[in-house]
Amino acid sequence: MANTISKEHLLSSAQMAHFVARGFLRFDELIPDEINQAVMAEIDAGGIKGAPAGTPLSQCYEGSTIRRLLDLPAIQGLIHSLVGPDPLFDHDAVHVREPNQGKAQGLHADSIIDPRPTHFDIQIMYFPHDVPYEMGGTLLVPGSHFRRINEMEIARYQNIVGQVAMVCKAGSILVLHHGIWHCGRQNQTDQRRYMFKVRLNPQVRQLRLWNTDDLQDGYANHQEIFGDFKPGENDIQAILAKREPWFENASGRLEIVNRIKLWRFLTGDDNFDVHYWLTRLENTPERQLAF
Ligand SMILES: [Fe+2]
């Protein structure tokens, strides 16, 4: 599979940096309407069947429209970029929200607290029809993926500054880091809401799996960072330094250090830094002066 995905379908370094910084990527109207309609019909017929956890994804959904969706080059490219070739199926879920619900889901992260500092799973969320604001959709807290929590233990918190409600057109995709805080909002319309989710586990070391052609171009000169540097759209250090509104103080340094660690893991570049923040923490000299 790795050799059959053309570079144009892989994510760029800038997109990967956005994923590292915010814990998700969004692709609007990516899936053709013919697949959207077929998936909803399949959901209504109860025809979407996952597989035992740990099954290679290539062996899942045979004969289903979900298989066609997963085989789209853009979907193959984003999966490969984040978790490598033929990841393992973890679980899936068809979330249906009935019309005029009076209750939203509490904020949570899926599964129990996950101590892995760098390796990560992804969750692909697929919205097969238009989701206006009143219909609810998934709500998430960008940048929350490093604050590991145990399932619903944060459910008492509501309306965190910076949260994003997924309002989208049919065929849109969210790809989430497994640690992201999220919930399903209430559906206040007269129509059912559908969302399909699948979680995937990598089978390979997550090391430069995307299209790295823009990797070096995305690094600003460190001198510029400390000077009057004006970050460009694709500047990786600037992307990784961008604060979320909920960060605990003006700098958000703790979160940015977490991002640096994940970026080092993904690129294999142990010297990468943003504003010297991690390098400073690593300075533990052992050299002794002669007496
Ligand atoms: Fe969830």
Residues whose N, C-alpha, C, O or C-beta is under 5 A from the ligand:
A	BS01	LIG	D110
